Amino acid sequence: MPRGDIFVVSAPSGSGKTTICRALRVRLGGISLSVSYTTRERRPGERDGEDYYFVDEERFDKMLESKEFLEHARVYGRRYGTSRATVEGIVSRGLDAVLEIDVQGGRSVKAAIPEVVLVGIIPPDWETLRRRLFERGRDSREEMERRLTEARDELSAIRGYDYLVVNDDLEKSVSRVEWIVRARRLRRERAFEAIDRILNETGEGRNGSSNG
């Protein structure tokens, strides 16, 4: 069975990456979202194991010492980490893994696994980003201003991503990310197994030749 691909989706807070990732999973089969670990407190309505794995600092440190994280970072004062075993478990089943993580984490994953596909979600303009953050009503004004400050750095760093999608329309943005996934699935490596199977049936290997 061919292994799945790994897609990292990053964006400043309020850019719509969570909504896009969840819509993508519904629309496109063969995808699994990698659930990250975090030391931050659970917000109302969040579920452990679905939104995040909520752990304390001691558990996070133990996982770090055991090298269980593919990447980890401190974001807005909280710690987040992606389980190496979780991602490996997804792709080994032939599914594509989607990691919804920050730009810092995305670059770490890319350094460790060069074939990872980095997808950046960008707000259409600064005022829209600001409005979305304030309309969520989840954070204090101080926290929202801090997120806006961090957003400037993230937008500068995200220029290095493989694909950039401007979220000016949610439906169109989901479709654009879907196209990226579909295009990746059509790359030649994914067809090698089928080619080998056909050639083996005719007595030729991958490096074999035919005079036909």
C-alpha positions in Angstrom: 0.0 0.0 0.0 1.4 3.4 -0.9 2.1 5.7 2.0 0.1 8.8 2.4 1.4 12.4 2.2 1.8 14.9 5.0 0.3 18.4 4.5 1.1 21.2 7.0 -1.6 23.9 7.1 -0.5 27.1 8.9 -2.0 30.6 9.2 -2.2 33.5 11.6 -5.0 33.2 14.2 -8.3 34.2 12.7 -7.3 33.3 9.1 -9.7 30.3 9.0 -7.3 27.4 8.9 -9.3 25.2 11.3 -12.5 25.7 9.4 -10.8 24.9 6.1 -9.1 21.7 7.5 -12.3 20.3 8.9 -14.2 21.1 5.7 -11.5 19.4 3.7 -11.7 16.2 5.7 -15.5 16.1 5.0 -15.2 16.8 1.3 -12.1 14.7 0.5 -11.7 11.1 1.6 -8.5 9.5 2.6 -7.5 12.3 5.0 -7.0 12.3 8.7 -6.3 15.3 10.9 -3.3 14.9 13.2 -4.4 15.9 16.7 -1.7 17.9 18.5 -0.7 17.9 22.2 -0.9 21.1 24.2 -0.4 22.4 27.7 -3.0 25.2 27.4 -6.4 24.9 29.1 -9.3 23.4 27.4 -11.8 26.0 26.1 -15.6 25.5 26.4 -16.8 23.0 23.8 -13.4 21.5 23.1 -12.9 17.8 23.4 -9.8 16.0 24.5 -8.5 13.8 21.7 -10.6 15.6 19.1 -9.5 19.2 19.2 -6.2 18.6 21.1 -4.7 16.2 23.6 -4.7 18.4 26.7 -1.7 17.5 28.9 0.2 19.1 31.8 3.7 20.4 31.7 5.1 17.3 33.3 3.6 15.0 30.6 4.7 17.3 27.9 8.3 17.3 29.2 8.3 13.5 29.4 7.2 13.2 25.8 9.8 15.7 24.8 12.6 13.7 26.6 11.4 10.5 24.9 11.6 12.3 21.5 8.0 11.6 20.8 7.4 14.8 19.0 7.9 15.4 15.3 7.9 19.1 16.1 7.1 21.2 19.1 6.8 24.9 19.8 5.7 27.5 22.3 2.9 29.7 20.9 1.4 32.6 22.8 2.9 31.2 26.0 1.6 27.7 25.6 3.3 24.6 24.4 2.2 22.5 21.4 3.6 19.3 19.9 2.9 16.9 17.0 3.2 13.2 17.9 5.6 11.4 15.6 3.7 8.1 16.2 0.4 9.7 15.3 1.5 11.0 12.0 3.4 7.8 11.1 0.2 5.8 12.0 -1.8 7.9 9.5 0.5 7.8 6.5 1.4 4.1 7.0 -2.3 3.3 6.4 -2.2 5.1 3.1 -4.0 8.1 4.4 -2.9 11.7 4.0 -2.1 13.4 7.3 -3.0 17.1 7.8 -1.1 19.0 10.5 -2.7 22.2 11.6 0.3 23.9 13.2 2.0 27.2 13.3 4.7 28.4 10.8 7.5 27.7 13.2 6.3 24.1 13.6 5.8 23.8 9.8 9.3 24.7 9.1 10.6 22.2 11.6 8.6 19.4 10.0 9.8 20.4 6.5 13.4 20.3 7.8 12.9 16.8 9.1 10.8 15.5 6.2 11.6 17.5 3.0 8.7 15.9 1.0 6.1 17.5 3.4 3.8 19.9 1.6 3.4 23.3 3.3 0.2 25.2 2.7 -0.3 28.7 4.1 -3.7 30.3 4.6 -3.7 34.1 4.4 -6.4 36.6 5.2 -7.5 38.9 2.4 -6.4 42.0 4.3 -5.4 43.2 7.7 -8.7 44.6 8.7 -10.5 41.3 8.0 -8.0 39.5 10.2 -8.5 41.9 13.0 -12.3 41.7 12.7 -12.3 37.9 12.7 -10.2 37.8 15.8 -12.5 40.2 17.7 -15.7 38.6 16.5 -14.6 35.2 17.9 -14.8 36.7 21.4 -12.7 34.0 22.9 -9.8 36.1 24.1 -9.2 39.2 26.1 -8.3 42.4 24.3 -4.7 42.0 25.5 -4.6 38.5 24.1 -6.0 39.6 20.7 -3.6 42.4 20.3 -0.8 40.0 21.1 -2.1 37.6 18.4 -2.1 40.5 15.9 1.5 41.3 16.7 2.4 37.7 16.2 0.4 37.6 13.0 2.8 40.1 11.4 5.8 37.8 12.0 3.9 34.7 10.8 2.8 36.5 7.5 6.4 37.3 6.8 7.6 33.8 7.5 4.8 32.1 5.6 6.2 33.4 2.3 8.5 30.4 2.3 5.6 27.9 2.1 5.0 25.7 -1.0 1.5 27.0 -1.5 -0.4 30.1 -0.4 -4.1 30.4 -0.3 -5.9 33.7 0.2 -9.0 33.1 2.3 -11.2 35.7 0.7 -14.1 33.2 0.3 -14.4 30.1 2.4 -15.9 27.8 -0.2 -13.3 28.8 -2.8 -10.5 28.5 -0.3 -11.5 24.9 0.7 -11.6 24.1 -3.0 -8.1 25.5 -3.6 -6.6 23.4 -0.8 -8.5 20.4 -2.1 -6.8 20.9 -5.5 -3.4 21.0 -3.9 -4.1 17.6 -2.2 -5.5 16.1 -5.4 -2.5 17.3 -7.4 -0.1 15.8 -4.9 -1.9 12.5 -5.1 -1.3 12.4 -8.9 2.4 12.6 -8.6 4.3 9.7 -10.3 5.5 8.0 -7.1 2.0 7.1 -6.1 1.6 5.1 -9.4 4.8 3.1 -9.0 3.1 0.3 -7.2 0.5 -0.1 -9.9 3.2 0.0 -12.6 5.3 -2.6 -10.8 2.3 -4.8 -10.4 1.5 -4.6 -14.1 5.1 -5.2 -15.1 5.4 -8.1 -12.8 2.4 -9.7 -14.4 4.2 -9.6 -17.7 7.5 -10.7 -16.2 9.2 -7.3 -16.2 10.5 -5.5 -13.1 10.6 -1.7 -12.5 13.9 -1.5 -14.3 12.9 -3.9 -17.0 12.6 -3.1 -20.7 10.4 -4.3 -23.5 11.0 -4.4 -27.1 7.3 -4.0 -27.9 
